[in-house]
Amino acid sequence: MRAALTLLTALLVGSALVLAGLCLGALASLNGASPPLLGALSAAETVLSGRLHLGLETFWRSLTWAGLCCVCVWFAAYLKPR
């Protein structure tokens, strides 16, 4: 049971990192003068949101990614084996 909780915690932390990157990419697409690395994150986020058929504007997509990131971090902290 403890190993399963550790694995789930690691999975949630990884998901939170990916979602934070997507949030950062969505916010970077709002700025035309962003560095190339943020431009690559922005392109990846645009492709992913297009494949998921998210009909939200960029700002609202970034808030959605940030909210999901916070949920993953909260669950990871809640499930952290002690």
N, CA, C and O atoms as a DFTB+ gen file, in Angstrom:
328 C
 N C O
     1  1       0.820      -1.192       0.000
     2  2       0.000       0.000       0.000
     3  2       0.863       1.255       0.000
     4  3       0.563       2.228      -0.691
     5  1       1.947       1.221       0.789
     6  2       2.818       2.384       0.876
     7  2       3.516       2.656      -0.460
     8  3       3.713       3.811      -0.836
     9  1       3.886       1.596      -1.171
    10  2       4.534       1.768      -2.474
    11  2       3.568       2.363      -3.489
    12  3       3.964       3.168      -4.332
    13  1       2.308       1.970      -3.409
    14  2       1.305       2.507      -4.321
    15  2       1.086       3.996      -4.071
    16  3       0.930       4.771      -5.015
    17  1       1.075       4.397      -2.795
    18  2       0.911       5.819      -2.486
    19  2       2.119       6.633      -2.933
    20  3       1.977       7.767      -3.389
    21  1       3.306       6.050      -2.799
    22  2       4.510       6.736      -3.256
    23  2       4.490       6.909      -4.766
    24  3       4.848       7.971      -5.274
    25  1       4.079       5.880      -5.481
    26  2       3.983       5.951      -6.936
    27  2       2.932       6.968      -7.365
    28  3       3.162       7.740      -8.295
    29  1       1.792       6.975      -6.705
    30  2       0.741       7.931      -7.031
    31  2       1.185       9.359      -6.738
    32  3       0.868      10.276      -7.495
    33  1       1.914       9.552      -5.648
    34  2       2.433      10.877      -5.329
    35  2       3.416      11.342      -6.398
    36  3       3.373      12.497      -6.822
    37  1       4.289      10.461      -6.830
    38  2       5.247      10.811      -7.885
    39  2       4.532      11.128      -9.195
    40  3       4.926      12.048      -9.913
    41  1       3.493      10.375      -9.502
    42  2       2.708      10.629     -10.711
    43  2       2.010      11.985     -10.647
    44  3       1.965      12.710     -11.641
    45  1       1.471      12.323      -9.489
    46  2       0.806      13.616      -9.331
    47  2       1.796      14.773      -9.399
    48  3       1.478      15.823      -9.958
    49  1       2.978      14.600      -8.844
    50  2       3.999      15.645      -8.927
    51  2       4.439      15.839     -10.376
    52  3       4.596      16.973     -10.831
    53  1       4.635      14.752     -11.094
    54  2       4.976      14.854     -12.514
    55  2       3.892      15.533     -13.323
    56  3       4.180      16.351     -14.196
    57  1       2.641      15.194     -13.034
    58  2       1.527      15.840     -13.722
    59  2       1.474      17.332     -13.409
    60  3       1.175      18.145     -14.284
    61  1       1.764      17.685     -12.165
    62  2       1.772      19.099     -11.780
    63  2       2.858      19.859     -12.531
    64  3       2.641      20.997     -12.946
    65  1       4.021      19.245     -12.710
    66  2       5.088      19.907     -13.456
    67  2       4.720      20.108     -14.918
    68  3       5.004      21.158     -15.494
    69  1       4.095      19.113     -15.512
    70  2       3.660      19.242     -16.907
    71  2       2.585      20.319     -17.039
    72  3       2.628      21.130     -17.964
    73  1       1.632      20.329     -16.125
    74  2       0.575      21.335     -16.172
    75  2       1.119      22.736     -15.930
    76  3       0.623      23.698     -16.516
    77  1       2.131      22.867     -15.077
    78  2       2.757      24.179     -14.868
    79  2       3.444      24.653     -16.144
    80  3       3.398      25.838     -16.475
    81  1       4.073      23.738     -16.853
    82  2       4.679      24.086     -18.143
    83  2       3.643      24.518     -19.166
    84  3       3.869      25.458     -19.927
    85  1       2.507      23.830     -19.184
    86  2       1.434      24.212     -20.106
    87  2       0.872      25.584     -19.761
    88  3       0.565      26.375     -20.652
    89  1       0.739      25.862     -18.478
    90  2       0.270      27.181     -18.043
    91  2       1.248      28.263     -18.477
    92  3       0.845      29.311     -18.983
    93  1       2.531      28.004     -18.277
    94  2       3.551      28.961     -18.672
    95  2       3.552      29.160     -20.185
    96  3       3.734      30.280     -20.664
    97  1       3.352      28.088     -20.932
    98  2       3.286      28.197     -22.392
    99  2       2.089      28.997     -22.854
   100  3       2.192      29.777     -23.801
   101  1       0.944      28.814     -22.192
   102  2      -0.240      29.583     -22.568
   103  2      -0.040      31.062     -22.272
   104  3      -0.445      31.916     -23.061
   105  1       0.577      31.364     -21.146
   106  2       0.834      32.772     -20.825
   107  2       1.888      33.373     -21.741
   108  3       1.830      34.563     -22.051
   109  1       2.849      32.569     -22.178
   110  2       3.882      33.070     -23.090
   111  2       3.306      33.415     -24.454
   112  3       3.832      34.291     -25.140
   113  1       2.242      32.745     -24.857
   114  2       1.660      33.055     -26.163
   115  2       0.941      34.400     -26.161
   116  3       0.640      34.944     -27.224
   117  1       0.666      34.939     -24.976
   118  2       0.056      36.262     -24.907
   119  2       1.072      37.363     -25.173
   120  3       0.696      38.483     -25.522
   121  1       2.365      37.053     -25.010
   122  2       3.428      38.028     -25.213
   123  2       4.178      37.680     -26.487
   124  3       4.738      36.590     -26.605
   125  1       4.192      38.581     -27.418
   126  2       4.867      38.326     -28.688
   127  2       6.378      38.356     -28.591
   128  3       7.057      37.824     -29.469
   129  1       6.922      38.960     -27.555
   130  2       8.369      39.092     -27.414
   131  2       8.940      38.076     -26.434
   132  3       9.931      38.356     -25.759
   133  1       8.331      36.909     -26.348
   134  2       8.822      35.897     -25.417
   135  2      10.053      35.194     -25.992
   136  3      10.201      35.115     -27.211
   137  1      10.933      34.684     -25.137
   138  2      12.135      33.978     -25.599
   139  2      11.776      32.699     -26.367
   140  3      10.655      32.201     -26.261
   141  1      12.722      32.179     -27.130
   142  2      12.439      30.993     -27.958
   143  2      11.984      29.767     -27.159
   144  3      11.136      29.014     -27.638
   145  1      12.517      29.550     -25.969
   146  2      12.112      28.396     -25.176
   147  2      10.647      28.514     -24.771
   148  3       9.906      27.532     -24.816
   149  1      10.230      29.706     -24.378
   150  2       8.827      29.910     -24.044
   151  2       7.952      29.833     -25.287
   152  3       6.791      29.428     -25.212
   153  1       8.507      30.220     -26.424
   154  2       7.771      30.066     -27.678
   155  2       7.517      28.608     -28.018
   156  3       6.459      28.259     -28.541
   157  1       8.503      27.752     -27.717
   158  2       8.321      26.315     -27.939
   159  2       7.258      25.761     -26.998
   160  3       6.434      24.945     -27.410
   161  1       7.268      26.200     -25.722
   162  2       6.220      25.781     -24.789
   163  2       4.851      26.258     -25.265
   164  3       3.855      25.544     -25.150
   165  1       4.820      27.466     -25.796
   166  2       3.562      28.016     -26.299
   167  2       3.036      27.197     -27.476
   168  3       1.839      26.927     -27.567
   169  1       3.929      26.811     -28.363
   170  2       3.513      26.002     -29.512
   171  2       2.999      24.635     -29.064
   172  3       1.997      24.142     -29.583
   173  1       3.685      24.028     -28.104
   174  2       3.245      22.726     -27.604
   175  2       1.885      22.838     -26.925
   176  3       1.035      21.962     -27.087
   177  1       1.678      23.899     -26.174
   178  2       0.391      24.092     -25.503
   179  2      -0.723      24.332     -26.514
   180  3      -1.838      23.838     -26.344
   181  1      -0.427      25.082     -27.552
   182  2      -1.434      25.353     -28.582
   183  2      -1.837      24.076     -29.306
   184  3      -3.018      23.855     -29.574
   185  1      -0.857      23.236     -29.621
   186  2      -1.153      21.960     -30.293
   187  2      -1.974      21.060     -29.374
   188  3      -2.953      20.458     -29.813
   189  1      -1.586      20.962     -28.104
   190  2      -2.308      20.101     -27.171
   191  2      -3.735      20.591     -26.947
   192  3      -4.674      19.795     -26.948
   193  1      -3.899      21.886     -26.757
   194  2      -5.251      22.398     -26.536
   195  2      -6.104      22.260     -27.794
   196  3      -7.321      22.099     -27.701
   197  1      -5.481      22.320     -28.959
   198  2      -6.220      22.085     -30.198
   199  2      -6.682      20.647     -30.325
   200  3      -7.792      20.380     -30.785
   201  1      -5.827      19.723     -29.915
   202  2      -6.204      18.304     -29.978
   203  2      -7.257      17.937     -28.934
   204  3      -8.053      17.021     -29.137
   205  1      -7.252      18.662     -27.819
   206  2      -8.265      18.427     -26.784
   207  2      -9.561      19.192     -27.056
   208  3     -10.533      19.059     -26.312
   209  1      -9.571      19.991     -28.119
   210  2     -10.736      20.787     -28.528
   211  2     -11.196      21.724     -27.413
   212  3     -12.388      21.842     -27.132
   213  1     -10.227      22.384     -26.785
   214  2     -10.564      23.382     -25.773
   215  2     -10.937      24.673     -26.495
   216  3     -10.124      25.245     -27.220
   217  1     -12.141      25.113     -26.295
   218  2     -12.624      26.304     -26.972
   219  2     -12.431      27.567     -26.168
   220  3     -13.131      28.556     -26.389
   221  1     -11.502      27.552     -25.245
   222  2     -11.269      28.704     -24.384
   223  2     -10.241      29.642     -25.004
   224  3      -9.414      29.233     -25.818
   225  1     -10.310      30.900     -24.603
   226  2      -9.272      31.831     -25.006
   227  2      -7.993      31.508     -24.246
   228  3      -8.021      30.766     -23.265
   229  1      -6.890      32.056     -24.690
   230  2      -5.585      31.705     -24.139
   231  2      -5.483      32.009     -22.641
   232  3      -4.958      31.195     -21.882
   233  1      -5.974      33.157     -22.218
   234  2      -5.890      33.513     -20.807
   235  2      -6.663      32.517     -19.948
   236  3      -6.177      32.092     -18.900
   237  1      -7.853      32.147     -20.383
   238  2      -8.672      31.214     -19.603
   239  2      -8.092      29.812     -19.630
   240  3      -8.227      29.061     -18.664
   241  1      -7.437      29.452     -20.748
   242  2      -6.737      28.154     -20.786
   243  2      -5.607      28.134     -19.773
   244  3      -5.401      27.130     -19.091
   245  1      -4.866      29.245     -19.667
   246  2      -3.762      29.279     -18.708
   247  2      -4.287      29.180     -17.281
   248  3      -3.664      28.527     -16.444
   249  1      -5.410      29.810     -16.991
   250  2      -5.999      29.679     -15.658
   251  2      -6.489      28.256     -15.402
   252  3      -6.390      27.759     -14.281
   253  1      -7.006      27.610     -16.417
   254  2      -7.442      26.220     -16.274
   255  2      -6.251      25.313     -15.981
   256  3      -6.316      24.471     -15.085
   257  1      -5.151      25.484     -16.742
   258  2      -3.941      24.680     -16.499
   259  2      -3.409      24.937     -15.097
   260  3      -2.994      24.003     -14.411
   261  1      -3.416      26.211     -14.659
   262  2      -2.914      26.540     -13.324
   263  2      -3.796      25.913     -12.242
   264  3      -3.286      25.416     -11.238
   265  1      -5.100      25.932     -12.440
   266  2      -6.008      25.321     -11.475
   267  2      -5.804      23.819     -11.372
   268  3      -5.797      23.262     -10.274
   269  1      -5.638      23.163     -12.513
   270  2      -5.383      21.721     -12.506
   271  2      -4.032      21.404     -11.858
   272  3      -3.888      20.389     -11.177
   273  1      -3.051      22.273     -12.076
   274  2      -1.744      22.109     -11.443
   275  2      -1.882      22.194      -9.925
   276  3      -1.293      21.395      -9.197
   277  1      -2.658      23.159      -9.457
   278  2      -2.861      23.310      -8.008
   279  2      -3.571      22.096      -7.419
   280  3      -3.250      21.667      -6.311
   281  1      -4.520      21.548      -8.143
   282  2      -5.228      20.360      -7.671
   283  2      -4.263      19.172      -7.568
   284  3      -4.299      18.426      -6.589
   285  1      -3.410      19.000      -8.566
   286  2      -2.440      17.901      -8.525
   287  2      -1.464      18.065      -7.369
   288  3      -1.134      17.090      -6.693
   289  1      -0.998      19.294      -7.135
   290  2      -0.071      19.531      -6.027
   291  2      -0.771      19.262      -4.693
   292  3      -0.178      18.675      -3.788
   293  1      -2.020      19.687      -4.572
   294  2      -2.747      19.462      -3.330
   295  2      -2.928      17.969      -3.059
   296  3      -2.708      17.504      -1.940
   297  1      -3.332      17.217      -4.095
   298  2      -3.503      15.776      -3.915
   299  2      -2.177      15.095      -3.593
   300  3      -2.131      14.182      -2.768
   301  1      -1.092      15.538      -4.245
   302  2       0.216      14.942      -3.964
   303  2       0.630      15.205      -2.523
   304  3       1.188      14.324      -1.868
   305  1       0.366      16.396      -2.028
   306  2       0.705      16.704      -0.639
   307  2      -0.209      15.947       0.332
   308  3       0.222      15.545       1.413
   309  1      -1.445      15.759      -0.052
   310  2      -2.394      15.056       0.806
   311  2      -2.053      13.563       0.914
   312  3      -2.165      12.962       1.983
   313  1      -1.633      12.978      -0.221
   314  2      -1.361      11.552      -0.255
   315  2       0.066      11.196       0.132
   316  3       0.392      10.014       0.247
   317  1       0.922      12.187       0.337
   318  2       2.325      11.917       0.624
   319  2       2.455      10.942       1.789
   320  3       1.947      11.200       2.881
   321  1       3.128       9.836       1.557
   322  2       3.276       8.862       2.643
   323  2       4.144       9.425       3.763
   324  3       5.170      10.065       3.529
   325  1       3.707       9.172       4.954
   326  2       4.431       9.689       6.110
   327  2       5.124       8.557       6.836
   328  3       5.792       8.788       7.844
